[in-house]
């Protein structure tokens, strides 16, 4: 498993470095100015962007045929799939760190610029939820529909992740209008729980599809 995770890291390292530099420079600007919308966009970009980069790394393996050569190594197909899921979580954590540091520095310099204190929590709920739903949808599609459709599946997964989070948020707001801060936190936790559950259930589904796939 350690070797698979290293391989996944090297597959996305160059893009991750470039994106990290971009996030660092953008973060300096975001922290320096007072703009709630810019801060929200930066946080979402970090969480979703790093997750997206981790998933996009599969394309490099496909183009170099390494994904097929890997099957000749003494590793299980379930371990290969597991390494992809773990890698995305690790890069999501990196994105959360960027978003958290940016938000913390902005609050230290300018105070809470968002309308409510709970909005910070909800911002992270949206970023994490979209990332998890995106991964949960992409991995089964990747093995089911073929590696050559990587880009299309990536766009579909991202849009579905955004749509699901927006749909759940709309449903909660419809069922519980004029929510208090504790209720908003509970709603956010519910969305996180749903995204995590779908992500976990996506793993055995992806393994099942991958085991039936012939090369």
PyMOL commands that set and color helices and strands:
alter all, ss='L'
color gray80, all
select helices_A, chain A and resi 2-32+36-63+66-72+77-110+118-145+147-175+181-212
alter helices_A, ss='H'
color red, helices_A
deselect
rebuild
show_as cartoon
